[in-house]
Protein backbone atom coordinates (compact mmCIF):
# COMPACT_ATOMS: atom_id res chain seq x y z
CA UNK A 1 0.00 0.00 0.00
CA UNK A 2 2.81 2.41 0.92
CA UNK A 3 4.55 1.71 -2.40
CA UNK A 4 1.37 2.50 -4.36
CA UNK A 5 0.78 5.71 -2.39
CA UNK A 6 4.34 6.81 -3.00
CA UNK A 7 4.07 6.04 -6.70
CA UNK A 8 0.81 7.98 -6.94
CA UNK A 9 2.35 10.95 -5.11
CA UNK A 10 5.37 10.95 -7.44
CA UNK A 11 3.24 10.77 -10.59
CA UNK A 12 0.95 13.58 -9.35
CA UNK A 13 3.93 15.74 -8.37
CA UNK A 14 5.52 15.11 -11.77
CA UNK A 15 2.28 16.19 -13.49
CA UNK A 16 2.18 19.38 -11.42
CA UNK A 17 5.83 20.09 -12.23
CA UNK A 18 5.27 19.41 -15.93
CA UNK A 19 2.12 21.56 -15.96
CA UNK A 20 4.03 24.39 -14.27
CA UNK A 21 6.87 24.21 -16.79
CA UNK A 22 4.46 24.03 -19.74
CA UNK A 23 2.42 26.94 -18.40
CA UNK A 24 5.51 29.07 -18.93
CA UNK A 25 5.80 28.06 -22.57
CA UNK A 26 3.32 30.55 -23.92
CA UNK A 27 2.31 30.31 -27.54
CA UNK A 28 0.40 33.55 -27.01
CA UNK A 29 -0.08 35.70 -23.91
CA UNK A 30 -3.06 38.04 -23.77
CA UNK A 31 -2.42 41.53 -22.39
CA UNK A 32 -5.01 41.34 -19.60
CA UNK A 33 -4.36 37.74 -18.58
CA UNK A 34 -4.75 34.28 -19.99
CA UNK A 35 -2.38 32.44 -22.27
CA UNK A 36 -2.35 29.75 -24.88
CA UNK A 37 0.29 27.41 -23.52
CA UNK A 38 1.89 24.23 -24.73
CA UNK A 39 -0.34 21.48 -23.28
CA UNK A 40 -0.21 22.72 -19.68
CA UNK A 41 -3.91 22.01 -19.12
CA UNK A 42 -3.44 18.44 -20.31
CA UNK A 43 -0.61 17.83 -17.85
CA UNK A 44 -2.88 18.75 -14.94
CA UNK A 45 -5.69 16.52 -16.24
CA UNK A 46 -3.44 13.45 -16.33
CA UNK A 47 -3.59 12.52 -12.60
CA UNK A 48 -7.38 12.50 -12.81
CA UNK A 49 -7.21 10.25 -15.86
CA UNK A 50 -4.75 7.94 -14.13
CA UNK A 51 -6.28 7.77 -10.65
CA UNK A 52 -9.84 9.11 -10.77
CA UNK A 53 -11.83 12.09 -9.63
CA UNK A 54 -10.70 12.40 -6.00
CA UNK A 55 -6.96 12.32 -6.74
CA UNK A 56 -7.50 14.47 -9.83
CA UNK A 57 -9.31 17.18 -7.90
CA UNK A 58 -6.71 17.22 -5.14
CA UNK A 59 -3.86 17.43 -7.66
CA UNK A 60 -5.57 20.14 -9.71
CA UNK A 61 -6.34 22.28 -6.66
CA UNK A 62 -2.71 21.85 -5.54
CA UNK A 63 -1.63 23.08 -8.96
CA UNK A 64 -3.94 26.09 -8.58
CA UNK A 65 -2.34 26.94 -5.25
CA UNK A 66 1.10 26.68 -6.83
CA UNK A 67 0.00 28.99 -9.66
CA UNK A 68 -1.26 31.44 -7.03
CA UNK A 69 2.14 31.38 -5.31
CA UNK A 70 4.12 31.72 -8.55
CA UNK A 71 2.12 34.38 -10.38
CA UNK A 72 -0.66 35.84 -8.22
CA UNK A 73 -3.20 38.32 -9.54
CA UNK A 74 -5.79 38.78 -6.84
CA UNK A 75 -8.16 41.71 -6.51
CA UNK A 76 -10.74 40.17 -4.17
CA UNK A 77 -10.60 37.18 -1.79
CA UNK A 78 -13.49 35.40 -3.52
CA UNK A 79 -11.79 35.95 -6.89
CA UNK A 80 -8.81 34.03 -5.52
CA UNK A 81 -11.10 31.07 -4.85
CA UNK A 82 -12.78 31.22 -8.26
CA UNK A 83 -9.60 31.80 -10.31
CA UNK A 84 -7.12 29.58 -8.52
CA UNK A 85 -8.99 26.87 -6.63
CA UNK A 86 -12.12 26.33 -8.71
CA UNK A 87 -10.89 27.14 -12.24
CA UNK A 88 -7.70 25.10 -11.91
CA UNK A 89 -9.45 22.54 -9.72
CA UNK A 90 -11.85 21.87 -12.58
CA UNK A 91 -9.06 19.98 -14.33
CA UNK A 92 -9.69 17.22 -11.82
CA UNK A 93 -13.07 16.62 -13.47
CA UNK A 94 -11.18 14.63 -16.08
CA UNK A 95 -11.36 11.79 -13.57
CA UNK A 96 -15.07 11.28 -14.28
CA UNK A 97 -14.11 9.35 -17.42
CA UNK A 98 -10.91 7.69 -16.20
CA UNK A 99 -12.21 4.18 -16.88
CA UNK A 100 -14.15 4.75 -20.09
CA UNK A 101 -13.18 4.31 -23.72
CA UNK A 102 -11.47 7.51 -24.96
CA UNK A 103 -11.63 8.61 -21.34
CA UNK A 104 -8.78 11.08 -21.59
CA UNK A 105 -10.38 13.05 -24.41
CA UNK A 106 -13.85 12.94 -22.81
CA UNK A 107 -12.46 13.89 -19.43
CA UNK A 108 -10.28 16.59 -20.89
CA UNK A 109 -13.31 18.17 -22.59
CA UNK A 110 -15.29 18.14 -19.33
CA UNK A 111 -12.31 19.60 -17.47
CA UNK A 112 -11.91 22.35 -20.07
CA UNK A 113 -15.59 23.23 -19.86
CA UNK A 114 -15.27 23.42 -16.07
CA UNK A 115 -12.22 25.67 -16.37
CA UNK A 116 -14.05 27.81 -18.91
CA UNK A 117 -17.12 28.14 -16.66
CA UNK A 118 -15.11 29.39 -13.68
CA UNK A 119 -12.91 31.66 -15.80
CA UNK A 120 -15.98 33.23 -17.40
CA UNK A 121 -17.58 33.65 -13.98
CA UNK A 122 -14.46 35.39 -12.68
CA UNK A 123 -14.17 37.61 -15.75
CA UNK A 124 -17.82 38.57 -15.55
CA UNK A 125 -17.81 39.32 -11.80
CA UNK A 126 -14.34 40.76 -11.28
CA UNK A 127 -12.88 41.92 -14.58
CA UNK A 128 -15.84 43.44 -16.43
CA UNK A 129 -14.11 46.82 -16.41
CA UNK A 130 -11.71 45.43 -19.03
CA UNK A 131 -14.56 44.70 -21.45
CA UNK A 132 -14.01 45.96 -24.97
CA UNK A 133 -15.87 49.13 -25.87
CA UNK A 134 -19.52 48.36 -26.51
CA UNK A 135 -19.32 44.90 -24.90
CA UNK A 136 -21.03 43.84 -21.70
CA UNK A 137 -19.01 42.15 -18.98
CA UNK A 138 -20.54 38.71 -19.55
CA UNK A 139 -20.25 38.66 -23.33
CA UNK A 140 -16.69 39.95 -23.08
CA UNK A 141 -15.77 37.27 -20.56
CA UNK A 142 -17.37 34.51 -22.67
CA UNK A 143 -15.39 35.51 -25.76
CA UNK A 144 -12.12 36.50 -24.09
CA UNK A 145 -11.81 33.34 -22.01
CA UNK A 146 -13.10 31.19 -24.84
CA UNK A 147 -10.35 32.35 -27.17
CA UNK A 148 -7.40 31.21 -25.09
CA UNK A 149 -8.98 28.22 -23.36
CA UNK A 150 -10.51 26.66 -26.47
CA UNK A 151 -7.52 27.49 -28.67
CA UNK A 152 -5.28 25.44 -26.40
CA UNK A 153 -7.99 22.75 -26.13
CA UNK A 154 -8.17 22.37 -29.92
CA UNK A 155 -4.39 22.07 -30.17
CA UNK A 156 -4.38 19.49 -27.38
CA UNK A 157 -7.23 17.40 -28.85
CA UNK A 158 -5.46 17.31 -32.23
CA UNK A 159 -2.26 16.13 -30.55
CA UNK A 160 -4.12 13.56 -28.44
CA UNK A 161 -5.77 12.14 -31.58
CA UNK A 162 -2.40 11.27 -33.10
CA UNK A 163 -1.73 7.50 -32.85
CA UNK A 164 1.73 7.86 -31.22
CA UNK A 165 0.25 10.18 -28.59
CA UNK A 166 -2.61 7.74 -27.88
CA UNK A 167 -0.03 5.00 -27.41
CA UNK A 168 2.05 7.23 -25.10
CA UNK A 169 -0.98 8.17 -22.98
CA UNK A 170 -1.99 4.51 -22.63
CA UNK A 171 1.58 3.59 -21.64
CA UNK A 172 1.71 6.39 -19.06
CA UNK A 173 -1.58 5.28 -17.54
CA UNK A 174 -0.31 1.71 -17.29
CA UNK A 175 2.92 2.90 -15.63
CA UNK A 176 0.98 5.10 -13.19
CA UNK A 177 -1.08 2.18 -11.93
C-alpha positions as CSV (number, residue, x, y, z in Angstrom):
1,X,0.0,0.0,0.0
2,X,2.8,2.4,0.9
3,X,4.5,1.7,-2.4
4,X,1.4,2.5,-4.4
5,X,0.8,5.7,-2.4
6,X,4.3,6.8,-3.0
7,X,4.1,6.0,-6.7
8,X,0.8,8.0,-6.9
9,X,2.4,11.0,-5.1
10,X,5.4,10.9,-7.4
11,X,3.2,10.8,-10.6
12,X,1.0,13.6,-9.4
13,X,3.9,15.7,-8.4
14,X,5.5,15.1,-11.8
15,X,2.3,16.2,-13.5
16,X,2.2,19.4,-11.4
17,X,5.8,20.1,-12.2
18,X,5.3,19.4,-15.9
19,X,2.1,21.6,-16.0
20,X,4.0,24.4,-14.3
21,X,6.9,24.2,-16.8
22,X,4.5,24.0,-19.7
23,X,2.4,26.9,-18.4
24,X,5.5,29.1,-18.9
25,X,5.8,28.1,-22.6
26,X,3.3,30.6,-23.9
27,X,2.3,30.3,-27.5
28,X,0.4,33.6,-27.0
29,X,-0.1,35.7,-23.9
30,X,-3.1,38.0,-23.8
31,X,-2.4,41.5,-22.4
32,X,-5.0,41.3,-19.6
33,X,-4.4,37.7,-18.6
34,X,-4.7,34.3,-20.0
35,X,-2.4,32.4,-22.3
36,X,-2.4,29.8,-24.9
37,X,0.3,27.4,-23.5
38,X,1.9,24.2,-24.7
39,X,-0.3,21.5,-23.3
40,X,-0.2,22.7,-19.7
41,X,-3.9,22.0,-19.1
42,X,-3.4,18.4,-20.3
43,X,-0.6,17.8,-17.9
44,X,-2.9,18.7,-14.9
45,X,-5.7,16.5,-16.2
46,X,-3.4,13.4,-16.3
47,X,-3.6,12.5,-12.6
48,X,-7.4,12.5,-12.8
49,X,-7.2,10.2,-15.9
50,X,-4.7,7.9,-14.1
51,X,-6.3,7.8,-10.7
52,X,-9.8,9.1,-10.8
53,X,-11.8,12.1,-9.6
54,X,-10.7,12.4,-6.0
55,X,-7.0,12.3,-6.7
56,X,-7.5,14.5,-9.8
57,X,-9.3,17.2,-7.9
58,X,-6.7,17.2,-5.1
59,X,-3.9,17.4,-7.7
60,X,-5.6,20.1,-9.7
61,X,-6.3,22.3,-6.7
62,X,-2.7,21.9,-5.5
63,X,-1.6,23.1,-9.0
64,X,-3.9,26.1,-8.6
65,X,-2.3,26.9,-5.2
66,X,1.1,26.7,-6.8
67,X,0.0,29.0,-9.7
68,X,-1.3,31.4,-7.0
69,X,2.1,31.4,-5.3
70,X,4.1,31.7,-8.5
71,X,2.1,34.4,-10.4
72,X,-0.7,35.8,-8.2
73,X,-3.2,38.3,-9.5
74,X,-5.8,38.8,-6.8
75,X,-8.2,41.7,-6.5
76,X,-10.7,40.2,-4.2
77,X,-10.6,37.2,-1.8
78,X,-13.5,35.4,-3.5
79,X,-11.8,35.9,-6.9
80,X,-8.8,34.0,-5.5
81,X,-11.1,31.1,-4.8
82,X,-12.8,31.2,-8.3
83,X,-9.6,31.8,-10.3
84,X,-7.1,29.6,-8.5
85,X,-9.0,26.9,-6.6
86,X,-12.1,26.3,-8.7
87,X,-10.9,27.1,-12.2
88,X,-7.7,25.1,-11.9
89,X,-9.4,22.5,-9.7
90,X,-11.9,21.9,-12.6
91,X,-9.1,20.0,-14.3
92,X,-9.7,17.2,-11.8
93,X,-13.1,16.6,-13.5
94,X,-11.2,14.6,-16.1
95,X,-11.4,11.8,-13.6
96,X,-15.1,11.3,-14.3
97,X,-14.1,9.4,-17.4
98,X,-10.9,7.7,-16.2
99,X,-12.2,4.2,-16.9
100,X,-14.1,4.8,-20.1
101,X,-13.2,4.3,-23.7
102,X,-11.5,7.5,-25.0
103,X,-11.6,8.6,-21.3
104,X,-8.8,11.1,-21.6
105,X,-10.4,13.0,-24.4
106,X,-13.9,12.9,-22.8
107,X,-12.5,13.9,-19.4
108,X,-10.3,16.6,-20.9
109,X,-13.3,18.2,-22.6
110,X,-15.3,18.1,-19.3
111,X,-12.3,19.6,-17.5
112,X,-11.9,22.4,-20.1
113,X,-15.6,23.2,-19.9
114,X,-15.3,23.4,-16.1
115,X,-12.2,25.7,-16.4
116,X,-14.1,27.8,-18.9
117,X,-17.1,28.1,-16.7
118,X,-15.1,29.4,-13.7
119,X,-12.9,31.7,-15.8
120,X,-16.0,33.2,-17.4
121,X,-17.6,33.6,-14.0
122,X,-14.5,35.4,-12.7
123,X,-14.2,37.6,-15.7
124,X,-17.8,38.6,-15.5
125,X,-17.8,39.3,-11.8
126,X,-14.3,40.8,-11.3
127,X,-12.9,41.9,-14.6
128,X,-15.8,43.4,-16.4
129,X,-14.1,46.8,-16.4
130,X,-11.7,45.4,-19.0
131,X,-14.6,44.7,-21.5
132,X,-14.0,46.0,-25.0
133,X,-15.9,49.1,-25.9
134,X,-19.5,48.4,-26.5
135,X,-19.3,44.9,-24.9
136,X,-21.0,43.8,-21.7
137,X,-19.0,42.1,-19.0
138,X,-20.5,38.7,-19.6
139,X,-20.2,38.7,-23.3
140,X,-16.7,40.0,-23.1
141,X,-15.8,37.3,-20.6
142,X,-17.4,34.5,-22.7
143,X,-15.4,35.5,-25.8
144,X,-12.1,36.5,-24.1
145,X,-11.8,33.3,-22.0
146,X,-13.1,31.2,-24.8
147,X,-10.3,32.4,-27.2
148,X,-7.4,31.2,-25.1
149,X,-9.0,28.2,-23.4
150,X,-10.5,26.7,-26.5
151,X,-7.5,27.5,-28.7
152,X,-5.3,25.4,-26.4
153,X,-8.0,22.8,-26.1
154,X,-8.2,22.4,-29.9
155,X,-4.4,22.1,-30.2
156,X,-4.4,19.5,-27.4
157,X,-7.2,17.4,-28.9
158,X,-5.5,17.3,-32.2
159,X,-2.3,16.1,-30.6
160,X,-4.1,13.6,-28.4
161,X,-5.8,12.1,-31.6
162,X,-2.4,11.3,-33.1
163,X,-1.7,7.5,-32.8
164,X,1.7,7.9,-31.2
165,X,0.2,10.2,-28.6
166,X,-2.6,7.7,-27.9
167,X,0.0,5.0,-27.4
168,X,2.0,7.2,-25.1
169,X,-1.0,8.2,-23.0
170,X,-2.0,4.5,-22.6
171,X,1.6,3.6,-21.6
172,X,1.7,6.4,-19.1
173,X,-1.6,5.3,-17.5
174,X,-0.3,1.7,-17.3
175,X,2.9,2.9,-15.6
176,X,1.0,5.1,-13.2
177,X,-1.1,2.2,-11.9
